[in-house]
Amino acid sequence: METSKLTLRPSKDVIELARQMAKEEHTSITKMFSSFILSRRKARTNGKSIPVGPLTREITGILKVPADWDYTKDMEGILEEKYGVRK
């Protein structure tokens, strides 16, 4: 595949994160970007917005929650307990 240059201008935080991720995955930022774009195109042609990994597929449906469950109230309680945060 022929390559050409593309200039992107992300924030310094994003650049540092990309460098860390590339190092952890033993790849280059260019290859990570290419893989991301190709996976997005593949997902769109399949009618999906984001590919679902095998672990997610495996655990889907194991947790049953009531239809009227309000996760925001539970999160408020968790944050209040952990950090002393109150709304």
N, C-alpha and C positions, 0 to 999 in steps of 0.2 A: 504494500500500500504506500502510495506516495504521500509524503508529509509536507506540510507547510507551516509557517509561523503564525501564531495567533497571540495577540496581546490582550490580557485581562487585567483589570485594576481592582482587585478585591482589597478589603481593609487589611491592615497589618495582622490583626487577630486571625483572620481567615487564612492568610498566607502561612502563618506559623502553624495553625492547625493542619493545613494541607501538608506541610513539611513533616510534621510529626506522624500523621497518618501514613504518608508514603514510606517513611522510615520503618514504621511498625509492620507495614505490609510488604516490605522489601520490593518496592516498585517506585516508579517515578510519578510525579504530579501529572505529567502529560498522559501517562497510561491510565491513571485514576480518572482523569477528566474524560478521556476517550471511552473508557468502560462505562462511566456514568451516562454519557450521552447515548451510547449504543443501547444500554439497558432501558433507558427512557423510551427510545424509539421502539424497542421490542415490546415494552409494556403497552404502549399506545396501540400497536397493531394487534395486540391480544385483547384490547378493550379494557385493560386494567390500568390504573394510574401508578401503582407501585407494586413491584413483584413481592409476593409473600414467600418468606423462607420456610424451609422444612420444619424448623422448631416451632414457628408460629402456627403452621398448619397442624402440627401434632398437638399443641396445647389448646387450640381453639375449641371452645365449648366446655371446658372442664370446670369453669366457674359459673355458677348460676346466680344471678342477682335479680331482686324483685324489679318489676316493670317501673315502679315509682321511685326507685333508688336515685338519690341526688348525690352524686359523687362530690360536688362542691362543698356540701356540708361536712362530709367525711374528711375531705382534704383540709378544711378549716380547722377541724378538731385535731388532726394529725400535726399540722403546722403549729397550732397553738401549744400542743403538748411538747413538741420537739424544740421549738424556737421561742416560745412565749409570744408568738405573734397573734394579735387580735385585730379583727376588722372593725 
